[in-house]
Amino acid sequence: MSIKRKIEIFSAGCPACVEAIETVNEIACSSCEVEVLDMHQPAVAAMAKEHGVRNVPAMVVDGKLADCCAGRGIDEATLRAAGVGVPLY
């Protein structure tokens, strides 16, 4: 029986996503099962949300969002600090 590490790549097809997919495919080993998931598909987007994916590209390894992909995304306080919602006059 072969045991595999499941690597899910959440992608929107952008250049950064394509580069991430290429990188994962280059470093994947025989124990890796790589699956590219299209964020344009509603079911995939829902699955990404369940994993805590906030932007793409993102990787989930064996059901856990990779540390490199966690903790980012839109933050209201940061946007306001940059001036979003603050009148210029």
Secondary structure, 3 states (H helix, E strand, C coil): CCCCEEEEEEECCCHHHHHHHHHHHHHCCCCEEEEEEECCCHHHHHHHHHHCCCCCCEEEECCEECHHHCCCCCCHHHHHHCCCCCCCC
